[in-house]
């Protein structure tokens, strides 16, 4: 099994609704997010790639145009903007474009992340 991973960065704000008022995530706040997309497969193409990293540039464009320096509650149209929900969102987006997508990890800080891997 071959696996490749590419990392993307963006900064955004969000607010998690329904939490106790004294919970830090109930307040408007932001993160410098890291999105890691993993692709896996059994076969390489004629050039020796599982997938050319350059093809993943469309995800960078999507992140830069739709997520970077935005308010995630507005971008996604709901209040479920946890790292877990973002990981699933980016997984679904990538899977539609890259059948080899096997997992997406979203980090909010250097010490916290969530991963979606079906």
Steps between C-alpha positions, in 0.01 A plus 500: 500500500632840399411811699568866430405802708486869422461779753306825461468801733234762564388737775136540593264581783207301634266474794343185639139561600316317777796472735494644853568874494826454692636244251786656303371360170165671550676831443596624157858388441731386225768253407784458257372176351705227337321262264680177407353296216606138468460300180567128480492226243653178379623618159719780368444668165740484206710782653537325837245717679203394705374850416707799386513746792450780250147374435411581863544870426123521451459435873740785579297728274174388669645560847653836408185630333234360733656448844809714555432803720128422512247421771434126473144521631417720201704299248341168596157644577473331841652491848664157479847637430703266718823350370312170469235655275761683294693176449185334366419801281845500338496121468170508309623786278823318419339159451279644224814614315760242602374145539821409684409725797528286813509748788504867593647644818422853620717658768383801698828527692831316497366275775140440391354343189212292373509245223230358277583159358205286388 
